């Protein structure tokens, strides 16, 4: 069975309580449950990881490389806009990487309009709340299948 890694970044443990106007009231646990459910429908296993520590995120990406994950989804939160360390870790991966954001980062503050990951990811999905994750998983599964065909 293919394995897809979902990486949740800084402050995502506060989903459901943090800025409901931008992120809604869904919790991180609920997002992960929905991803695992869709993963079962698509015939893949979804493994989730969340951290508020940039180094831990880089180490989990390195581990994903060694584990030979089939694809990676990442919502790095604010790290998206400035973490070259995470960007460089993602660049090590040889599998499809899909960048996800619940809110439309291009319709928010100016600093959020730029992603340092954009040049190295397969694609970016933003602005659809929970559906950004579900669409991202579908895209990752499809890209992974194409990469191995």
C-alpha positions, -999 to +999 in steps of 0.1 A: +000+000+000+013+035-009+021+058+020+015+095+019+030+118+046+010+148+057+032+175+073+014+201+094+034+231+104+037+258+131+005+266+151-016+240+133-022+223+166-044+253+174-068+247+145-103+250+158-093+277+182-071+299+161-086+326+139-118+309+128-125+336+102-094+322+083-093+286+093-128+277+104-135+256+135-122+222+123-095+207+145-062+192+134-075+158+146-106+162+124-085+171+094-063+140+099-093+118+104-108+130+071-075+125+053-072+090+066-107+082+055-102+095+020-069+077+020-086+044+026-110+052-002-081+058-025-061+028-013-033+047+004-022+051+040-019+086+053+006+093+080+004+127+098+030+147+116+027+182+133+054+203+149+060+238+160+098+233+157+115+239+123+143+214+129+119+187+138+100+193+105+133+190+086+141+158+104+107+143+096+112+152+059+146+134+060+129+104+076+102+104+048+130+102+023+146+072+041+112+056+045+105+060+008+072+077+012+052+078-021+042+114-018+042+143+007+016+169+015+027+199+034+010+228+050+039+245+067+020+276+078+041+307+082+073+287+074+060+286+038+071+322+034+106+321+047+120+287+057+148+279+033+158+251+057+124+233+051+126+241+014+160+225+012+148+195+031+118+191+007+142+194-023+159+162-011+126+143-018+123+125-051+085+120-048+056+144-055+052+171-029+019+191-028+017+224-009-016+230+009-031+260+026-066+263+042-068+300+034-060+317+001-025+330+008-027+352-022-056+372-008-040+378+026-012+399+039+015+407+013+042+386+031+020+355+026+018+359-012+052+343-017+060+306-011+097+296-009+085+261-017+067+269-050+097+262-072+102+227-059+066+214-053+044+196-078+016+221-071-001+243-046-037+242-034-051+270-013-082+287-002-106+258+002-104+250+039-106+213+046-111+207+009-076+220+003-063+189+022-086+165+004-079+179-030-042+178-022-044+142-012-061+133-045-035+153-064-006+135-045-021+101-052-025+109-088+010+123-092+025+094-073+007+069-097+020+089-127+055+089-113+056+051-110+038+043-142 
